[in-house]
Amino acid sequence: MSAESQVEPTAPQVIGSISELRQRLTEARLQASAATSRRAGDTRRSPRVVLVPTMGALHAGHLSLVARAQELGDIVVVSIFVNPLQFGAGEDLDSYPRTLQADVAALAPLGVPFVFAPTALEMYPNGPTATRVTAGDAGTLYEGAARPGHFDGMLTVVAKLFNIVGCDAAVFGQKDAQQVFLVRRMVADLNLPVEIEVAPTVRESTGLALSSRNQYLTEAEKLGAGAISAGLRAAEAAAPNARAAVAAAHGIIDTQPLVKLEYLVVVHPQSFLPVDDGYRGAARMLVAAYVGTTRLIDNVPLDLNSPPARVS
Ligand code: PAF
């Protein structure tokens, strides 16, 4: 082991102020580019800042996004902000887990230099912003139908975070497939100079997709919730026949008494509109379900291409 690899990573700087974060990032960029130009043979590219936007209550899924961010860039910023703009009336804004100390402790061994953890007042000094990013029609389907205004609030805070951090790239989790689709479209539509990277969903051994909301589940509910990913796996196995895939997923999810399916849909990856039966190509199956009082989402890619014709 080299002397360099034995150095203990330092705990992240936790910064709540937008102006301080910008100052620290300017310094960090200068330091990183000075270090790069000192190294022999290095090409003189400018250091890349990569953002991992989160609402905290970090789990192994978030840590995998951080690991991907570290591969993609030189300076990683993890934002931790429970964004009131993306919660509707009656949703879990007040009870959403806020575990900043534990989150910072979880990030410390990874060597993340900056955690941006602003207050709502810092982000919205004049109350909810009058100016919003709107998600359009695709933002009113599925998650958007269940949570009106959610995606406008999400896109608005993501755009703010991109501007605050001035990041070159940002990493999102595939579990929130509709969010990823809408963020990518916002970046394209508004010409935001941010590369969007998507990291695979991390799952428990039961297949349950990791989510900060899993901590609301009882042990029995956690076990029952495994039916959601089992249904999705059955759908994958039944592809390329779209009808068979949907039937296979229903066959498993509908028979688990603790799971109450809200929607199960197969969408086109480029439009996020439902595909029709004759569709051939790449697709994605999206699911939302209640397990007890906890609403969970998950998704898998489906290959709906016809299998190659057998040559006899
Ligand atoms: O996925 C989340 O945790 C949130 O929607 C995000 C992207 C951090 C915006 O608040």
Residues whose N, C-alpha, C, O or C-beta is under 5 A from the ligand:
A	BS01	PAF	P53 T54 M55 F81 N83 M154 V157
